[in-house]
């Protein structure tokens, strides 16, 4: 069987465009201050832990500057990298402050929201969790 050079080149070109799935996740939250829905830009800091209290921080603190909060609701993209390679529990700690003009790398004025939020699998992703329990490399 002969493969033409243009066909082989096309296969290699398409393979180079393939990329692994991102480790980023979207967090949707609701922020109230003394029972009133927050509004306007807020700075958010996200930290990932292996326990609901105490525990070890996993990955670096993630910052989101000037996130728009509308009617108390906000959306932020967070990427802790490869912190989910084991089936252990993960908990998200969120810190917030109304925008002050400072970068969220500056911890001044942040309030820690409690309790930490447990991260749970989406229904389709939950199936992948079973891969940690495979007895053989071929899945049989």
PyMOL commands that set and color helices and strands:
alter all, ss='L'
color gray80, all
select helices_A, chain A and resi 5-17+123-133
alter helices_A, ss='H'
color red, helices_A
select strands_A, chain A and resi 25-30+32-33+36-37+40-49+57-69+73-78+91-98+111-118
alter strands_A, ss='S'
color yellow, strands_A
deselect
rebuild
show_as cartoon
